[in-house]
Amino acid sequence: MAEDEERARKYWENISRIERKERLMGAIESVWLAYQLLEARAEPGSDEREEFGALRKYYMDVKKRVHLLSEDEKDRILEEYPKIADRLDWEYGL
């Protein structure tokens, strides 16, 4: 019986870890994609396009190195990035 409980606990911990990773990647991707769209919409050669391109690259780098971040940094992303994506959506009508 104890083995079944341990197996179930490990199973649910794994599910929780996978769901957290999916939320984390989704939060990062939502901001990255917003900046990608804004970059594409901006006038070629404009300062705005350059700024959006730099931000797109920044968030792509975050996505690439997310596995190196501390749990506190990941928590911050899960809290802040959806707000950033919502703000961009509202501000630019994405």
For each residue, the residues with C-beta under 8 A, 3 or more apart:
1: 4 5
2: 5 6
3: 6 7
4: 1 7 8
5: 1 2 8 9
6: 2 3 9 10
7: 3 4 10 11
8: 4 5 11 12
9: 5 6 12 13
10: 6 7 13 14
11: 7 8 14 15
12: 8 9 15 16
13: 9 10 16 17
14: 10 11 17 18
15: 11 12 18 19
16: 12 13 19 20
17: 13 14 20 21
18: 14 15 21 22
19: 15 16 22 23
20: 16 17 23 24 74 78
21: 17 18 24 25
22: 18 19 25 26
23: 19 20 26 27 78
24: 20 21 27 28 66 74 77 78
25: 21 22 28 29 63 66
26: 22 23 29 30
27: 23 24 30 31 77 78 81 82 85
28: 24 25 31 32 59 62 63 66 77 81
29: 25 26 32 33 63
30: 26 27 33 34 81 82 85
31: 27 28 34 35 59 81 84 85 88
32: 28 29 35 36 56 59 60 62 63
33: 29 30 36 37
34: 30 31 37 38 84 85 88 89 92 94
35: 31 32 38 39 52 53 55 56 59 88
36: 32 33 39 40 56
37: 33 34 40 41 94
38: 34 35 41 42 48 52 88 92 94
39: 35 36 42 49 52 53 56
40: 36 37
41: 37 38 92
42: 38 39 46 48 49 52
43: 46 48 49
44: 49
45: 49
46: 42 43 49 50
47: 50 51
48: 38 42 43 51 52
49: 39 42 43 44 45 46 52 53
50: 46 47 53 54
51: 47 48 54 55
52: 35 38 39 42 48 49 55 56
53: 35 39 49 50 56 57
54: 50 51 57 58
55: 35 51 52 58 59
56: 32 35 36 39 52 53 59 60
57: 53 54 60 61
58: 54 55 61 62
59: 28 31 32 35 55 56 62 63
60: 32 56 57 63 64
61: 57 58 64 65
62: 28 32 58 59 65 66 77
63: 25 28 29 32 59 60 66
64: 60 61
65: 61 62 68 69
66: 24 25 28 62 63 69 74 77
67:
68: 65
69: 65 66 73 74 77
70: 73 74
71: 74 75
72: 75 76
73: 69 70 76 77
74: 20 24 66 69 70 71 77 78
75: 71 72 78 79
76: 72 73 79 80
77: 24 27 28 62 66 69 73 74 80 81
78: 20 23 24 27 74 75 81 82
79: 75 76 82 83
80: 76 77 83 84
81: 27 28 30 31 77 78 84 85
82: 27 30 78 79 85 86
83: 79 80 86 87
84: 31 34 80 81 87 88
85: 27 30 31 34 81 82 88 89
86: 82 83 89 90
87: 83 84 90 91
88: 31 34 35 38 84 85 91 92 94
89: 34 85 86 92 93 94
90: 86 87 93
91: 87 88
92: 34 38 41 88 89
93: 89 90
94: 34 37 38 88 89
